[in-house]
C-alpha cells in the first residue's frame, strides 16, 4: 500500500473510533467494511491519545494534583472517543455476568440499559486507570507521563485486531459481522505497528523494562480475554471488541506503572 493509502485508512479509523469529524471526501467510494482498516487502529490510537495527553501535560504544568489530572485526562479521552470502548466493556460485563447461557448473554448485550455488572466494570476501569496514571506522574517527568496515554492507546487498539481476527462473529446479523473480519495480514500489521509505536513512545521515556512489561501485559490480557470470550460466547461482537481495548489498556498502563 502507498503512504497516502495508509494515511487515508488512519483517518477513517479515527472517524470510526472517535467523534473527531473527518472530511467527507475520505469516504468517497468506501464500502464501510473494516477488515483492512484495522491495520490503522494503532495509528488512530496515537491520534486519540494525543488530546488527553495534552490535557494531562497542561494540568501537571499548572501543578495540579496528579490524581485529579489523571481523572480529567481520562474524561477528555472519553469525550474524544464518545465512550465507544467503555460502552462495549459495560455491555460485555452485563452480558457475561448476568447471562445464564450464550443466547441469554447475547440478548442482554443488545440491551442499551446498563446493569450492575456494567456499572461496576466502568467504575473499576476508570479508577484503576486513573490510579495507574497518577502513579506514573509521580515517578516520571510530566512529558514522559503524558506519553503513556497515546502509548497504551496504540497497544490496546492493536490488540482489538487480534480479538477480531481470531474469533468468528458471535451473531450472523451483528454489526461486527457485517463490517467484515480482518485477515491474517491485517492483524499481523496491526500488532506489529502497535508494538513499534509503543516502543517508540515508552522506551525513550521510561526505559526497556517498562516497555517489556507493557507489551507482555497487553499480550497476556488479550490472549486471556479472547480465550474467555471464546468459551462464553463462541465468537466476538462489537461489544467484546470494545471490552478488549479497555482490558488491554488497563493491563498495559498498570504494568507500566508497576515497572517504574
N, C-alpha and C positions, 0 to 999 in steps of 0.2 A: 504494500500500500504506500501511496505517496504521503509526504508530510502533511499536505493540505487535507487529505482524507482523514488522517489521524486527528487533526485539529477540528475538523467538522464533527467527527464522531465524539470527541471530547466535549464539544459544545452541546451536542444533542444529549449526551449523558448527563451533563449539568442540568439541562432542562428537565430531563426525566427524574432526576434525583433531588430536585430542589424547586423553589419558587422563583428562582432568578430568571427574569424574562430574557428570551433569546430572539434574534431576528427571524422573521418568518421564512426568509429565503433559505435558511439552513434545512428546512423540512420539505422543500420542493422536491418531489419525486421520491420521498422517503415513505416506505410502506408500513412504518410503525413497528416493525419487528426488531427485537433487541438482541437476538442471538450473537450478532457480530459486535454490537455496541458495547457489550460487557467488557471488551478489551480496554475500553477507555474509562471504565469505572474508577481505577486508582487515580488517574489524572483528574477526573472530576472531584475526587475526594480532596485533592490538594486545593482546588479552587474553593470548595465548600468549607474547608478548614481555615482558609486564609482570613476570612472576615471575623470569626470568633477569636482567632489568634491575635488579630489586630486589636480587638476589644480587650483581650487579656493583657496585652503588652501596654496598652494605654492606661488601664487601671493600675497595673503594677508600677508604672512610671509615676502615677499620682500617689503612690504609697498606700493604696487601698488594701484592706485585709485580704490575704491570699484566698481564703475560702469563699468570701463574698465575690472576689474577682473570678474565681473558677465557676461559681454558680451563674454569674452574669454572662460569662463567655459561653457556657452551655446553653443558656437561654437564647443568646444570639444565634447559636448554631441551630437550635430548634426553629427559630423564626426563618432562617435561611432555607432549611430543608422542608419546612412545613410539617415537621414531626412525622415524616414518612416512615422512617425506620422504627421510631418509638411506637407508632400505631401498630406496626407488624409485631413488635415484641409483645404488646399488650394483648392483641388478639390471639397470638400463639399461646401465651401463658393461660389465657382464659380457656382456650380450646383443649389444651393438654391437661390443664389442671381440673377442669370441670367435665370433660368428656368421658363417658363410660365405655365408648367404643370409638373406632376410627371414624365412622359415619357421624356419630354424635359430636366428636371433636370438630370435624369439618363444618358441621351445622352451626356450632357455637362461634366458630371463627368468622362466619359470614355475618354475624350479628354486629352491628356498629356500636352497640352499647358496651361499655366497659364493666367488667365484673371485678370481684375481689382479687383473683389471681393477677389480672391485668394491672390493677391499681398497685398492687404490691410490687410487681415486676418493674413498673415505671419508677416507683419511689426508690427501689434498690438501685436501678440503673443510674438515676441522677445522683443519688448520694454517694455511691461508690466511685463514679467517675469524678465527681467534684472533690471528694476526699483525696483521690489519687492525684488529680491535677494540682490541688493545693499543696500536697506533699512535694510534688516536683518543683513548684515555685519556691518552696522553702529551701531546697537543696541545690538549685541551679540559678544562673542569671536569668533575668526576665526574658531576654530574647530567646534563649535556649528553651525555656519553659513554654513559650508561645509556639515554638516549632513542634512541640509534642502533639499539638492539636491536628495540624494537617498530616503529620506522620501517621498517627493512628487512624485518621480518616482514610488515608490511602490504603493502609494494610487491611482494614476491615472491609472496605469496598472491593478490594481484590478477592477477599475470602468469599464474597457473595457468588463470584463466578464458579468457585469450587462446588458450593452447595447446589447451585442451579444446574450445573452440568452433570454432577454425579447422581442426582436423584431425578426420576421421571416426574411429570406433573401428577399431583395427588388427585386432581379433578380434571377430567377431559374438557370441561366447559369453563375452567377457571381463567383468570386474566394471565397468570403465569404461563399457562399452556398456549394461549392464543398469541402471545407475543414472541414465541419462538425460543428454542432452547440453545444455549451456546454449544458450539462444537469443541472438540478437544483442543484445537489450535487456539481458539479464542480464550479458553480457560487458562491454558498454559501462558499465553501472552499476558493476561491479566495478573496472574500470580507472579510472573517474573517482573512485570512493571511495578507491582505493589512492593515487592521485596527491594528492588533497586531504589525506588523513591523513598521508602522507609530508611534505607541505608544512607542515602544522601542527606537526609534530614537528621537522623538520630545519631549516627556515628560521630560526625564533627561536633555536635552539640553536647553529647552525653558520653560517648566512648563506645568501645566494642561490646563490653558485657551487657549494657542495657539494650543494645541493638539485638544481640543474640537472644536475650531474654524475651524481648518483644516479639521477635519472629517465632520463637518456639511457642510462646503462649498463644499467639494468634493461630498457629497451625494446630496445636493440640485442641484448643477450644473449637475450631472449625471442624476438625475431624470428629470430635466427641458429639457436637451438636448435630452434625449431619447423620451420624450413626443413630443417634437418639430419635430424630425425626423419621428416619427410615423405619425404625421399629414401631413407632407410634402411628404414623400416617401413611407410610409406604411411598411417599413422594413429597415434593416441595409444593408450596403455594406462595403467592405474593407475600403473605404474612410471614412465612418462615424465612423468606429472603431478608426481610427487614429485621427479624429477630436474629438472624445470623450476623448481620452487621453490628447490631448492638452488643451481642455477646462477645464477638471478636474485638470490638473496640474496648469493652470493659477489660478483657483479658490483656490486651496489649498495653493499655495505659497503667493498669495495676502492676504488670511485670516491669514496666519502665520505672515506675515509682519505687518499686521494691529493690531494683538492681542498682539504684543510685547510691 
